[in-house]
Amino acid sequence: MDLTWLLLGLALLLVLAFLVTRYSAWSVRHVFRDLGIETPPSSVFFGHFLEGMKYGIFDVQTHQYKMFKDKKVYGVYEFKTPMIVVRDLDLIKDVCVKHFNNFVDRRVLLNMEPPFHQTLLAILGDHWKKVRSAVSPTFSSGRLKKMCRHIERNAKSLQLVLDARQESGEEVELKEMMSRLTMDTIAGTGFGLDIDSLREPDNEFHTNAQAFTKPNLAVFIVTLMFPFLGKIMESMGIKFLPQKAADFFEKVLDNALRERRESENAGKMHDFLDLMLNAEEHGKEGEACDKHEGVGTLTRNEILSQALVFLLAGYDTVSSVLSFTMFLLAVHPEHQRLVQEELDKKLPLDDSIPDYETVQNLPYLDQCISESMRMFPPGLILDRVCNQEITLHGVRFPKGMPVVLPIYAIHMDPDLWENPKDFKPERFSPEAKESQHQYAYFPFGHGPRNCVAMRLAQLELKIIIATVLRRFDLTPCQKTVYPVQLSSWQLAANDGLWVKPERRATK
Ligand code: HEM
């Protein structure tokens, strides 16, 4: 009898939750009508989410973008949340740069647990400004030069691994290999740690980082549908990100910070850790941000959060661009040859690893990397939230409205890029760039909230690709599948990115 009542109660609760959610979804259907913004047909309950499930995020983004070809913006519903998608490039400039103060924040759907809840990606307003100014100097030219030795060390390691593969005639799946390499590089550039997951398949650092790239999508979807259930699940220990991996990194980061504090090299390495320790001297955990003594002071949680985002934001992004660029060059040998000719001309004729100075002037390699990030940008969309109502180019952005900038669709727009599916590095030659709209290409975002580590990322990309292509020809192999079939949910090739390294005949 008790059980029957319990089940009945539960069923009633579910029906009630469904009705409330359905009603609240109905109650926002007028938003775009009131704003005079068109929106593709959608389900009241799911919004446009089901289309994403059915066709995948890439196709849905480009399809909706094409539907409103002559409009500055259009609207989409993520379940019941209305969001304005900006497709006009001048309006994108206004949102990201000219009227940045109205659009400082990103949407924070699911944040990490303390102590990692204050990453640059997630924090808001003045708090973000303070932390961003403390972190930005990490990527000055002087510091980047010092970080370079870690990139060079890992490039050497990659060279040895590729030597072995080519001797045994094995093919290489680039994404897997580049993920390991990137993790080793981040551990070095960020924390002064020497790890070698390239040659140690079960490296703990790498395994835990991998766990972070496979979050619990069910938690994410349920939170989108019923935000209140997200909080309940969290309190029950059902989390979006794996707690075991978070605990592992908290320990690693605390150890790295402690060892550095006690080391005689503290303050002399000029890397991210030094900078964070320097900022830590004045900050006290628990203080409200406005009570800090000024810009440049950080609490322990702020430091741990930035350290973790350094790991996470730099991992999948850099490894994706490395692997897609090398893959595209393998399937387009004519462009690979041009990169190699440039390397042969500009780099010393020995086996040394290219360094900070030597990769500064490799324009054709730059063009190939840019073209690869146009076709396969790791950040598919950017978002901002309007914090103060504003009307721009006749479009009213109400306070609190999420604003989406569809990077992938813009990079694939045939009106901006002729035959956008073709790999043509010539699009980024100095002459071609002059005729491009400055806001038609933004793999690192735009404006004050763009990628804080763009220069480090570009340095890593150039050193690693130059190291590989100086010594090897990358060629297609039996497992190579081109054109690339992207997964529906993330920037990943369904069939992998397979190539064969062959030692160059000329070297
Ligand atoms: C090719 C590699 C990379 C790409 C394509 C990339 C792309 C991006 C994009 C699109 C954004 C959002 C920008 C915006 O909203 O306007 C971003 C933000 C960010 N990225 Fe990167 N990123 C890369 C590498 C890295 C690396 C190596 C790190 C760290 C070491 C990093 C750390 C961050 C951080 C902390 C933010 C948030 C910045 C803020 O809100 O102030 N990224 N990145």
Residues whose N, C-alpha, C, O or C-beta is under 5 A from the ligand:
A	BS01	HEM	L120 L121 R132 V309 F310 A313 G314 T317 V318 V321 P378 G379 L382 F442 P443 F444 G445 H446 R449 N450 C451 V452 A453 A457
